[in-house]
Amino acid sequence: MTSIGPRRILLILAHPALERSRVNRRLLNAVDGVVDVRLHDLYELYPDFEVDVAREQALCQEHDLIVFQHPLYWYSTPALLKEWQDLVLEYGWAYGPGGDALVGKQLLSVVTTGGSAESYRPEGGNRHPLRPFLLPLEQTATLCGMEYLTPLVIHGTHRLGPLEIEAAAAEYREVLTGLRDGSLRLRDEQGVRCLNPSIAHGARG
């Protein structure tokens, strides 16, 4: 890691319609005020998609763990997060000769899906586990010399009740706090960690 002591976490949120999201808004509320966790809302900062590359690179270098929190949009990230990657992760800075700015840092995907955990199985409607849809992010981390942590996933967001959302939010806070303090290790088992196991039936993507 790049620091001794508590890890500094940069929580990069990419949600084009956060005001209509019950789950992502509650997740953010759960970690609001947690020391050493900085929320960075891309759609609020860059509604015109004019990303300040120098600013974003500086923020990444100041933090040890980068979190991408977003809904799954057509088996990928929302457009602005993809734009962020295209612009910020420059050759010679994030990868390639001299591109070692992110080496040793960690990357965590926090993903919400409208589809159920059952739909992300070979026999389900999406025909594959969720993890393969995140391979571009995993490979991006690898190319940049980062450690890609086991993704956190909340499935079936349209059908979650208030108590289920609260439970997922509380676990999210515990996970980020544990990662910050070094008391939690998200070991990469090529699956996902579901934050709503009551409806996921133990699915591991």
N, C-alpha and C positions, 0 to 999 in steps of 0.2 A: 504493500500500500504506500501511498504518497505522504502519509502523515502519521505521527505518533499521537495516541490518544483518540478521542472520539472522531469518527469519520465525518467529514462534511458532505452533505447530500444535496445535490441539485436535482429538484423534482421538476422535470420539464413536462408540462401538461400540454396536450394537443387535442382539444375538443372544440369543433366548430360551433356547437350549440349547447354550451355548458348550462345555460339557463333552463334548458329543458331536460337536463339529465338528473334524475334522482340519485343514481348510484355514484357517479363521478363527483358530484358536488358534495355528497356525504363523505366520500373518501377524503376529499380535500379538507373538509371541516375537521375530520378526525385527526389530521396531522398538523393542523393550523397551530402555530405557536410552539411546536416541538423544536427544541434547541438544536441548531446545526442542520436543520432541514429548511432549504430555501425553495419556495414555490416560484416557478417561472412559467407563466401562462403565455404560450406563443401566440394564440389567436387574439388575446387582449393586447399584446405588445406590437404585433405585426399584422394588423388587419389587411394591409395592402401587400403583404408577402415580401416587403422590403426588409430582409433580415440584416441586422447589423453584425456582420461577420466578426469583426474585431472584438466587439462586446461579448459575443457568444463564446468565442475562443477563450477569452480571458476568464469568463465564468467557469468554463469547463476545467481550466487549469487550476482554479481556486478550490475545486471540490474533488473528493475522492471517489464518490459513488454518484453516477448519473442515472436517474430514473426516467424512463419514457412511459408516461401514463397516458393512455388513449383508448378509445373504443376501436374495435376491429372494423375497418371500412373496406369492404370488398376484399377480404383476406389480406389486408395490408394496413398501413398507417394512414391517418388523414393526410391530405395533400401538403399542409404546411410543415408537418414533421419530416416528410420526404424532402421538401425544399430545404429545410434546415440541414439535413444530412448532406445534400448535394453541395450546399454552399459552405458550411462550416467545416466539414471534414475534408480539408484541402490536402492535396498532394504536397508533400514536403512539410506538412504540419501534423496531420493525423496519421499518415502512412507514407511509404516510399522513403527515399534517401533523406535523412534528417527529420523525418516525420514521426517523432517520438513523444509528442506532447501529451498523449493519453496513455502511454505505456504504464501498466501497473494499476490503472484505475479499474473500477467495476462498472458494468452496465446491467441494469435491471429493467425488464419489461413488465409493466402492470397493465393488463388488458381486460376490457369488458366486452362481452359478446351478447348479442340478442339471442343467439342460438343456445340451446341446452348443451350440457356436457355430453349427453347421449348422441347429439347430432354430430359431434366431432369424434366419430369412431368409424372404422372401415364400413360398418353396416349402416351408418347414419347418413343423413342428407348431405353432409359436407365431405363424406367419403374418406376423410383423413383425420388423424388426431390434430389438435390445434398446433402443437409444436412445429411441425413442418412449415406452417404458414409464417412462422417467425424466423425461419432460417436466414433471410436477408439481414435481419438485425444481429443474429448470432455471428454470421460471417463478418459483418461490419466490425463488431467488437474484436473478433480474432485478428482481422487485418490491421486494426489500430493498436494491437497489443494489449487489449483489455480482457478482463475476465467476465464472461457472460454468465450471470447468475440464473438459477432456476426461475422462470417467469411466474408471476402471480396472476391468476385469472379469476374473474367472476363471470360465471355463465348465466344465461337466461335472465338478463337484467329486467326485461319487461314484465316478468312474472314474479319478481321478488317482493315479498311483503316487508313492512317496516322493520320487523324484528330481524329478519334475515339480512337486511341492509345494515342495520346497526351492528350485528355480529361481524359482518365482513369488514366494516369500518374499524371496529375495535381491533380486529386481528391485523389489519393493515397498519395501524398505529404501532402495534406491538412488533411487527416485522421491521418497520423502518427504525424504530428505537433500538431493536436488537442489532440490526446491521450497523447502526451508528456507533453503538457501544462495543461492537465486536463480540457480543454474547450469543449471536445467532449466525449460523452458517447455512446459507441456501446452497446445498450441494447439488451440482448439476447432474441429474440422473436422466437427461434427455427427455424429460417430461415437463409437467407444469405442476404448480402448487395451487390448488383451488381454494379460494377464500370463502367459498360457500359449499362446504362438503355435504351439507344436509340435502342439497339437490343434485350434487355431483356424483353421489354414490361412490366416493373414493376414486373418481377418475383421475388419471395421471397423464392425460393427453397422449 
